[in-house]
Amino acid sequence: MNRLVLQAQLVERGATRYTPAGLSACDLSLKHESEVSEAGHPRKVSMEIRAVGIGDIAKRLLALDIGTQGKFAGFLTNQRNGRGIVFHVTEFDA
């Protein structure tokens, strides 16, 4: 199963673009910070991930203000150029 749910903050958002199929797309950068337990010890986690919303979710993501916190859900895949991964957001809850 390929499913990611991430509590994150919107730190960057690109302008609307369109896929070859004509769907609207919105490129994002999301930042996550938390404390987790690993091997019985607390660990601070801080990371940024590139993300994209396509179709109806893109319209919702474009309406968000920079700094908005929320729960983003979707899946991971390779970037088109094959360098790294991108988080495809399919659900969002503020």
Phi and psi in degrees as a GROMACS rama.xvg file:
@    title "Ramachandran Plot"
@    xaxis  label "Phi"
@    yaxis  label "Psi"
@TYPE xy
-120.743  92.7704  ASN-2
-142.467  130.092  ARG-3
-125.467  131.924  LEU-4
-123.001  124.02  VAL-5
-135.967  123.924  LEU-6
-81.0032  118.731  GLN-7
-150.925  170.835  ALA-8
-115.452  135.261  GLN-9
-74.0745  117.6  LEU-10
-111.409  -16.8375  VAL-11
-157.033  144.381  GLU-12
-144.277  130.997  ARG-13
-85.6269  173.268  GLY-14
-74.4717  162.607  ALA-15
-61.2555  135.504  THR-16
-131.318  176.231  ARG-17
-129.64  140.617  TYR-18
-74.7799  165.717  THR-19
-57.8288  -25.251  PRO-20
-82.7074  -0.45717  ALA-21
88.1346  8.9698  GLY-22
-84.5247  142.814  LEU-23
-70.2354  147.291  SER-24
-138.471  146.039  ALA-25
-132.482  117.125  CYS-26
-87.1512  138.442  ASP-27
-134.97  160.114  LEU-28
-121.69  128.427  SER-29
-115.941  140.317  LEU-30
-118.166  132.976  LYS-31
-123.111  135.055  HIS-32
-137.419  132.328  GLU-33
-162.762  179.295  SER-34
-122.93  129.101  GLU-35
-124.086  168.819  VAL-36
-105.313  128.935  SER-37
-133.526  121.861  GLU-38
54.8944  36.3959  ALA-39
80.0678  7.81881  GLY-40
-124.72  143.484  HIS-41
-70.6814  144.549  PRO-42
-141.159  130.364  ARG-43
-82.2336  134.82  LYS-44
-120.093  131.183  VAL-45
-143.211  125.479  SER-46
-155.198  157.044  MET-47
-121.299  143.404  GLU-48
-135.666  141.822  ILE-49
-78.3118  141.054  ARG-50
-141.699  163.066  ALA-51
-146.029  143.334  VAL-52
-118.099  134.956  GLY-53
-125.449  137.049  ILE-54
84.2774  -139.25  GLY-55
-59.8211  -37.4893  ASP-56
-66.0086  -29.7859  ILE-57
-60.6927  -40.9796  ALA-58
-62.6696  -40.9586  LYS-59
-66.2184  -41.2922  ARG-60
-68.6397  -34.3788  LEU-61
-65.4694  -24.7192  LEU-62
-82.2742  -10.3188  ALA-63
-75.9924  144.663  LEU-64
-82.0952  146.848  ASP-65
-58.636  136.262  ILE-66
98.9199  -10.6446  GLY-67
-62.3969  132.696  THR-68
-99.3599  145.155  GLN-69
-174.196  -179.051  GLY-70
-104.332  117.142  LYS-71
-105.794  134.207  PHE-72
-131.903  149.774  ALA-73
168.971  -141.568  GLY-74
-141.855  163.347  PHE-75
-104.745  144.532  LEU-76
-150.974  169.789  THR-77
-69.8396  149.265  ASN-78
-69.0073  158.245  GLN-79
-59.2883  -33.3218  ARG-80
-82.9345  -0.953757  ASN-81
80.8136  2.13817  GLY-82
-104.409  99.7379  ARG-83
92.2156  -171.795  GLY-84
-122.401  161.463  ILE-85
-135.166  140.654  VAL-86
-92.3678  114.092  PHE-87
-88.447  110.497  HIS-88
-81.6912  123.748  VAL-89
-114.902  -13.7574  THR-90
-143.819  148.595  GLU-91
-145.707  137.743  PHE-92
-135.351  120.809  ASP-93
